[in-house]
Amino acid sequence: VLERGALRAIAGLDAGETVNAAAWQGAARLWLGTARGLVRVDGGVAVTRRLGAGDGLPSSVVRSLLVLSPGRLLVGTDEGAAFVDGDRVTPLVAAGEKGRRAALDSPMHATWALAKDADGTLFVGTSTGLYFGKDGVFQRASVSSGELADDWVTALAVVGSGARTRIFAGSYSGGVTRLT
């Protein structure tokens, strides 16, 4: 934390801890996606909560964060994405029989990037393509469908909404693809 011209460590965060993502939720709450879980920093000074796989996240390795509202986040992990509402964690994709995830064209694992457009459509960049949809119903853009140059989507930027939405999907080795 830079405070009055001096850097100070955040209490409760290890100096060598890998931080993969950061997002402000309001003016006083910072969320950090780390290799050891989702960390909540209140007031910018101290870790006040850490959530991991034991708390319901698909994995403790957090890769991406998206603030959806003052009390809600979408968290991308090495094993998929989940909503976080306060201390409650809900998987993005509802569980199927016997605790298995619902079937998709391809598993939505290793979630590297998250975005949302103005009409509420979620975009989930994974190592197996770009998923997009709302209300738990998703479609997939991929190399095999001819829509992406590389399936490993590592960054997303979304502009507009509805039919005018433009998505820029950055990838591991295929550059940036513009989708509409």
TORVEXZA-717276 format. One line per 2 residues: for each residue x, y, z of N, C-alpha, C. Coordinates in steps of 0.001 Angstrom, whole numbers, always signed. Layout:
BEGIN
X/Y/Z/X/Y/Z/X/Y/Z | ...
This chain:
BEGIN
+854/-1176/+0/+0/+0/+0/+897/+1235/+0 | +599/+2156/-911/+1309/+3430/-920/+501/+4402/-78
+1096/+4840/+1018/+408/+5716/+1945/+1327/+6864/+2342 | +904/+8085/+2029/+1696/+9279/+2341/+3117/+9188/+1792
+3239/+8677/+589/+4527/+8607/-73/+5410/+7434/+317 | +4933/+6561/+1210/+5742/+5416/+1644/+4994/+4102/+1369
+5738/+3095/+966/+5163/+1771/+749/+5123/+1000/+2056 | +3997/+291/+2265/+3822/-501/+3477/+3169/-1818/+3083
+3633/-2907/+3644/+3067/-4227/+3350/+1650/-4333/+3890 | +807/-5090/+3190/-547/-5366/+3663/-455/-6439/+4735
-974/-6162/+5897/-936/-7118/+7008/-1723/-8376/+6637 | -1110/-9540/+6836/-1772/-10810/+6554/-1492/-11381/+5183
-743/-10664/+4362/-375/-11132/+3029/+1126/-11385/+3029 | +1533/-12604/+2694/+2950/-12935/+2691/+3686/-12145/+1621
+4903/-11718/+1917/+5695/-10904/+994/+5934/-11614/-340 | +6095/-12934/-322/+6350/-13675/-1548/+5116/-14295/-2178
+3933/-13930/-1705/+2686/-14517/-2215/+2395/-14015/-3624 | +2100/-14935/-4528/+1802/-14583/-5913/+399/-14007/-6005
+297/-12796/-6559/-996/-12148/-6778/-1257/-12172/-8278 | -2353/-12834/-8688/-2706/-12982/-10101/-3726/-11964/-10579
-4529/-11403/-9652/-5591/-10483/-10038/-5910/-9564/-8875 | -6428/-8373/-9192/-6838/-7423/-8167/-8061/-6669/-8673
-8987/-6372/-7754/-10180/-5611/-8122/-10710/-4872/-6903 | -11062/-3619/-7107/-11684/-2829/-6044/-13177/-3087/-6063
-13749/-3235/-4887/-15202/-3342/-4728/-15598/-2172/-3835 | -16028/-1102/-4460/-16272/+123/-3714/-14947/+825/-3455
-14972/+1796/-2566/-13777/+2590/-2308/-12850/+1995/-1264 | -13347/+1065/-456/-12536/+614/+680/-12265/-881/+722
-12757/-1659/-245/-12519/-3101/-226/-11749/-3520/-1475 | -10591/-4115/-1255/-9752/-4630/-2326/-9789/-6147/-2269
-10013/-6782/-3420/-9948/-8238/-3526/-8685/-8589/-4291 | -7965/-9595/-3807/-6763/-10085/-4477/-6939/-11569/-4784
-6677/-11931/-6008/-6671/-13335/-6403/-5246/-13834/-6307 | -5000/-14781/-5412/-3638/-15256/-5187/-3547/-16749/-5483
-2330/-17247/-5444/-2093/-18677/-5629/-2518/-19469/-4391 | -2913/-18756/-3332/-3363/-19402/-2098/-4786/-19016/-1721
-5550/-18502/-2682/-6947/-18198/-2416/-7340/-16779/-2756 | -8610/-16487/-2491/-9173/-15164/-2677/-9017/-14406/-1368
-8399/-13235/-1438/-8094/-12460/-241/-8881/-11156/-267 | -9561/-10870/+852/-10279/-9601/+1008/-9447/-8679/+1900
-9190/-7482/+1397/-8421/-6478/+2141/-9349/-5296/+2369 | -9717/-5061/+3613/-10601/-3938/+3928/-9782/-2731/+4351
-10166/-1585/+3842/-9464/-351/+4174/-8083/-262/+3548 | -7730/-1227/+2678/-6435/-1207/+2022/-5261/-1481/+2934
-5522/-1969/+4158/-4424/-2119/+5107/-4214/-3534/+5640 | -5272/-4337/+5738/-5116/-5652/+6360/-6046/-6677/+5725
-5554/-7911/+5582/-6368/-9022/+5107/-7429/-9299/+6163 | -8691/-9287/+5739/-9775/-9550/+6682/-10452/-10889/+6428
-10199/-11499/+5270/-10799/-12800/+4956/-10010/-13441/+3845 | -9888/-14773/+3891/-9262/-15549/+2823/-10178/-16721/+2533
-10570/-16872/+1258/-11420/-17982/+831/-10622/-18882/-92 | -10816/-20185/+39/-10137/-21152/-820/-11043/-22311/-1150
-10455/-23398/-1610/-11223/-24585/-1983/-12031/-25118/-803 | -11500/-25025/+400/-12218/-25485/+1584/-13464/-24672/+1890
-13564/-23473/+1297/-14729/-22606/+1498/-15719/-22695/+338 | -15432/-23563/-640/-16341/-23744/-1766/-15831/-23269/-3103
-14700/-22543/-3150/-14141/-22173/-4453/-13726/-23450/-5183 | -13851/-23494/-6508/-13440/-24688/-7240/-11972/-25058/-7020
-11120/-24061/-6772/-9698/-24256/-6505/-9213/-23079/-5667 | -8143/-23273/-4920/-7559/-22164/-4158/-6669/-21277/-5013
-6339/-21707/-6229/-5535/-20879/-7132/-6481/-19968/-7911 | -6491/-18675/-7554/-7384/-17701/-8180/-6623/-16977/-9281
-7185/-16980/-10493/-6550/-16376/-11671/-7182/-15057/-12106 | -8493/-14872/-11836/-9175/-13685/-12343/-10327/-13292/-11423
-10675/-11995/-11467/-11742/-11441/-10630/-12595/-10485/-11448 | -13890/-10478/-11162/-14800/-9524/-11789/-15816/-9089/-10734
-15833/-7795/-10419/-16822/-7250/-9493/-18124/-7085/-10266 | -19185/-7716/-9780/-20481/-7662/-10445/-21410/-6630/-9814
-21302/-6440/-8517/-22124/-5472/-7789/-21422/-5185/-6469 | -21946/-4257/-5678/-21274/-3948/-4413/-21058/-5148/-3491
-21859/-6187/-3603/-21686/-7332/-2717/-21367/-8638/-3414 | -21098/-8591/-4721/-20946/-9846/-5475/-19752/-9806/-6413
-19006/-10934/-6435/-17851/-11117/-7321/-18021/-12374/-8142 | -17371/-12414/-9292/-17174/-13653/-10022/-15681/-13926/-9949
-15312/-15115/-9506/-13920/-15475/-9252/-13535/-16620/-10180 | -12467/-16433/-10960/-11964/-17478/-11843/-10810/-18209/-11172
-10885/-19541/-11133/-9841/-20343/-10498/-9282/-21361/-11488 | -8308/-22121/-11042/-7736/-23179/-11882/-8725/-24298/-12212
-9833/-24378/-11478/-10814/-25437/-11707/-12194/-24897/-12051 | -12276/-23659/-12518/-13557/-23090/-12906/-13852/-21806/-12168
-15041/-21275/-12396/-15443/-19990/-11819/-16560/-20180/-10808 | -16657/-19213/-9885/-17708/-19243/-8865/-18076/-17814/-8482
-19331/-17650/-8063/-19785/-16381/-7518/-19461/-16345/-6031 | -19072/-15180/-5545/-18861/-14974/-4117/-19772/-13836/-3691
-20690/-14162/-2783/-21614/-13192/-2189/-21321/-13177/-699 | -20589/-12151/-238/-20178/-12142/+1167/-19252/-13317/+1420
-19671/-14242/+2261/-18894/-15453/+2531/-19476/-16677/+1834 | -20540/-16498/+1052/-21183/-17618/+357/-20586/-17785/-1042
-20219/-19017/-1382/-19629/-19327/-2681/-20580/-20244/-3445 | -20872/-19877/-4709/-21759/-20663/-5558/-21064/-20885/-6902
-20918/-22131/-7355/-20273/-22372/-8658/-21013/-21669/-9792 | -20291/-21192/-10779/-20891/-20558/-11953/-21780/-21544/-12686
-21297/-22776/-12833/-22056/-23824/-13500/-22589/-24751/-12422 | -23903/-24907/-12383/-24527/-25741/-11357/-24016/-27172/-11426
-23894/-27789/-10261/-23425/-29169/-10187/-24461/-30106/-10785 | -23984/-31154/-11448/-24862/-32181/-11999/-25032/-33301/-10990
-25310/-34481/-11460/-25508/-35628/-10572/-24262/-35941/-9759 | -24453/-36356/-8545/-23381/-36781/-7643/-22242/-35770/-7554
-22588/-34481/-7563/-21582/-33446/-7388/-20780/-33094/-8624 | -21079/-33701/-9745/-20345/-33381/-10976/-20891/-32101/-11596
-20024/-31389/-12269/-20457/-30176/-12966/-21384/-30556/-14114 | -22281/-29639/-14445/-23174/-29864/-15580/-22342/-29991/-16856
-22828/-30794/-17796/-22095/-31039/-19038/-22015/-29771/-19890 | -20868/-29529/-20476/-20646/-28437/-21416/-19955/-29018/-22639
-19867/-28226/-23706/-19123/-28681/-24884/-17689/-29022/-24509 | -17131/-28284/-23587/-15774/-28501/-23119/-15731/-28049/-21666
-14950/-28678/-20814/-14951/-28264/-19407/-14464/-26827/-19241 | -15113/-26090/-18356/-14796/-24685/-18129/-13768/-24582/-16998
-12606/-25178/-17196/-11555/-25157/-16182/-10569/-24032/-16457 | -9646/-23838/-15554/-8570/-22843/-15690/-9099/-21533/-16251
-9852/-20821/-15429/-10482/-19563/-15820/-9488/-18421/-15641 | -8986/-17906/-16765/-7931/-16896/-16773/-8446/-15481/-16900
-9651/-15288/-17454/-10144/-13937/-17694/-11666/-13912/-17551 | -12184/-12788/-17043/-13620/-12616/-16850/-14029/-11223/-17313
-15220/-11123/-17907/-15758/-9825/-18313/-17278/-9933/-18378 | -17926/-8775/-18439/-19386/-8707/-18530/-19743/-7537/-19424
-20786/-7709/-20262/-21219/-6571/-21061/-22389/-5877/-20375 | -22880/-4809/-20978/-23896/-3973/-20348/-25224/-4697/-20139
-25530/-5723/-20944/-26798/-6435/-20754/-26677/-7624/-19798 | -25497/-7793/-19183/-25319/-8844/-18180/-24741/-10148/-18699
-24421/-10217/-19975/-23787/-11426/-20505/-22396/-11553/-19908 | -22091/-12740/-19402/-20764/-13005/-18839/-19874/-13633/-19895
-18602/-13277/-19878/-17596/-13834/-20767/-16527/-14456/-19891 | -16239/-15733/-20133/-15323/-16495/-19302/-14209/-17043/-20191
-13008/-16482/-20036/-11856/-16921/-20821/-11156/-18053/-20094 | -11054/-19192/-20749/-10466/-20387/-20137/-9341/-20931/-21005
-8735/-21998/-20544/-7707/-22663/-21341/-8324/-23535/-22431 | -9649/-23611/-22467/-10337/-24414/-23484/-11286/-23581/-24334
-11106/-22278/-24358/-11933/-21423/-25197/-12623/-20329/-24414 | -13493/-19595/-25101/-14249/-18494/-24522/-15701/-18936/-24370
-16198/-18881/-23144/-17601/-19191/-22880/-18336/-17880/-22680 | -19590/-17813/-23147/-20374/-16596/-22981/-21842/-16967/-22803
-22510/-16229/-21918/-23922/-16481/-21682/-24385/-15848/-20397 | -25628/-16152/-20027/-26169/-15681/-18763/-27166/-16697/-18228
-27494/-16524/-16956/-28446/-17409/-16278/-28028/-18877/-16343 | -26719/-19131/-16314/-26217/-20497/-16287/-26197/-21214/-17622
-26561/-20537/-18703/-26565/-21145/-20040/-25439/-20505/-20843 | -24482/-21328/-21266/-23297/-20809/-21941/-23088/-21467/-23298
-22510/-20677/-24203/-22039/-21163/-25493/-20531/-21028/-25490 | -19879/-21666/-26451/-18414/-21654/-26490/-17910/-21202/-27851
-16942/-20300/-27835/-16185/-19926/-29031/-14829/-20600/-28885 | -14296/-21147/-29983/-13053/-21909/-29898/-12323/-21922/-31236
-11160/-22528/-31231/-10410/-22724/-32473/-11208/-23636/-33407 | -11760/-24718/-32861/-12482/-25681/-33700/-13744/-25080/-34327
-14344/-24072/-33703/-15523/-23424/-34287/-15120/-22322/-35274 | -13802/-22024/-35345/-13296/-21012/-36264/-13385/-19587/-35739
-13735/-19436/-34466/-13927/-18101/-33913/-12703/-17552/-33192 | -11790/-18428/-32761/-10594/-17994/-32043/-9331/-18506/-32726
-8245/-17761/-32563/-6942/-18189/-33088/-6237/-19126/-32109 | -6611/-19057/-30828/-6014/-19886/-29787/-7078/-20093/-28706
-7240/-21316/-28219/-8249/-21603/-27202/-7898/-21087/-25815 | -6647/-20805/-25539/-6232/-20376/-24210/-6430/-18867/-24113
-7599/-18444/-23613/-7972/-17036/-23511/-7481/-16497/-22174 | -6548/-15546/-22240/-5908/-15028/-21033/-6333/-13610/-20666
-7027/-12904/-21567/-7448/-11532/-21299/-8702/-11220/-22097 | -9581/-10393/-21519/-10822/-10010/-22195/-11089/-8521/-22018
-11591/-7906/-23080/-12101/-6541/-23014/-13417/-6544/-23778 | -14463/-6010/-23168/-15794/-6019/-23763/-16302/-4588/-23857
-16842/-4250/-25038/-17399/-2922/-25284/-18799/-3106/-25859 | -19764/-2337/-25345/-21121/-2365/-25881/-21988/-3429/-25242
-23179/-3628/-25846/-24098/-4645/-25353/-24969/-5150/-26493 | -25579/-6306/-26250/-26477/-6897/-27242/-25765/-7156/-28560
-26468/-6859/-29661/-25919/-7108/-30999/-24711/-6221/-31297 | -24515/-5155/-30531/-23397/-4239/-30771/-22171/-4558/-29910
-22210/-5665/-29199/-21089/-6038/-28333/-19871/-6410/-29174 | -18726/-5866/-28770/-17441/-6265/-29365/-16592/-6836/-28244
-16023/-7994/-28496/-15183/-8667/-27504/-13789/-8800/-28081 | -12808/-8409/-27291/-11415/-8597/-27671/-10871/-9667/-26739
-10485/-10806/-27326/-9996/-11945/-26547/-8497/-12100/-26788 | -7716/-11808/-25756/-6278/-12010/-25833/-5973/-13457/-25498
-4968/-14006/-26160/-4678/-15420/-25956/-3214/-15651/-25604 | -2926/-16862/-25217/-1578/-17248/-24831/-612/-17160/-26008
-1027/-17674/-27178/-81/-17683/-28294/-700/-17295/-29643 | -1965/-16828/-29636/-2609/-16487/-30893/-2947/-15018/-31055
-2352/-14167/-30228/-2631/-12744/-30328/-4005/-12399/-29793 | -4604/-11362/-30378/-5924/-10898/-29961/-6929/-11143/-31075
-8073/-11713/-30706/-9148/-11952/-31652/-10293/-10998/-31326 | -10843/-10367/-32353/-12015/-9490/-32167/-13249/-10277/-32566
-14187/-10347/-31620/-15449/-11054/-31867/-16590/-10064/-31756 | -17683/-10311/-32463/-18885/-9488/-32322/-20072/-10389/-32035
